[in-house]
Amino acid sequence: MSDSSANSARTSGRTSGRRGQERFVASIEDTPLREIDVVDVDAVPESQWREAWKRLRRSPLFWLATVILVVLAVMVAFPSLFTSADPNQASLGNQFAPPSEGHPFGYNFQGADIWARTVYGARASVAVGVLATLVTVLLGIVTGAIAGFYGGIVDTLISRISDIFFSIPLLLAAITVLSVINNLIPNRTFWTAVIVVVMALALFAWPQITRQMRGAVLEVKNLEFVDAATAIGASKLANLRRHIVPNALSPVIVTATITLGIFIVSESALSFLGLGLPQNIVSWGNDLSDAQTLVRSGQNLVVMYVPATALAVTVLGFVLLGEAVREALDPKAKKS
């Protein structure tokens, strides 16, 4: 090709070839580098958690769940901000009295303020849910990480034990354990009763976290950064603690968030059956248990609706938070 034809091709933006198969190539002057194409090679790469937090902040579900749970946390910590009534003060003269100033939902059949009992009942129900989740997650992370990392007989032993506990229904097992403990310790204080319910739930709930943690550790421990850490002298325990466990926590965090709501419902179910928290402790489950006789008559159902609504909204908040965290930690989940 002559110089004149080459210049003509560059000018026209086409390269030579068979007729009808010419290719268009834009000149460098027509496609300059834009600012968006510039890569900052000196920038520190963001961690998985920071990227997840950026996605989380853009999630409407996260902010809705945050509003619900912040209100719940303030209610648990400072119940006097929501009501000035005493939840344990009851007068039969106020039995099923209608709403009045300072008492927006009236009184129950014992003459106690319904709203005050709902506000103060959040403390016991949330305490059981949070503590049971912490114990369950701690047991699951430790057993799952050890089983997945060391393998062999350790993995087999932990897996078979978890299979045994996993085959037992959670609520049925908790009912059996609490029935025995209630006979052994009939008079319990607030925190003694809470810890007993927490242990009864956590004792049979940890295998699910163990399975998830074990699977995540099996996946993470074969990645390149673990081999790199081993190559520069990191011990097995240091690898497990510093590199493997932090990078395997994503599915556990999602499950723990949703499990917290499940534990709150479980406490209410156990108290409803008369096996959870004692009747002298104000909780949503005890209020629902006291209101079950009203369901048959169909009258004064507000006694049941108020604590039941508080329970439903609380569980909804944790479920929404779990869904938002799942989408933030696993962007592919939302697309699928």
Secondary structure, 3 states (H helix, E strand, C coil): CCHHHHHHHHHHCECCCCCCCCCECCCCCCCCCCHHHCCCCCCCCCCHHHHHHHHHHCCHHHHHHHHHHHHHHHHHHCHHHCCCCCCCCECHHHCCCCCECCECCCECCCCEEHHHHHHHHHHHHHHHHHHHHHHHHHHHHHHHHHHHHHCHHHHHHHHHHHHHHHCCCHHHHHHHHHHHHHHHCCCCCHHHHHHHHHHHHHHHHHHHHHHHHHHHHHHHCCCHHHHHHHHCCCCHHHHHHHHHHHHCCHHHHHHHHHHHHHHHHHHHHHHHCCCCCCCCCCCHHHHHHHCHHHHHHCCCCHHHHHHHHHHHHHHHHHHHHHHHHHHHHCHHHHHC
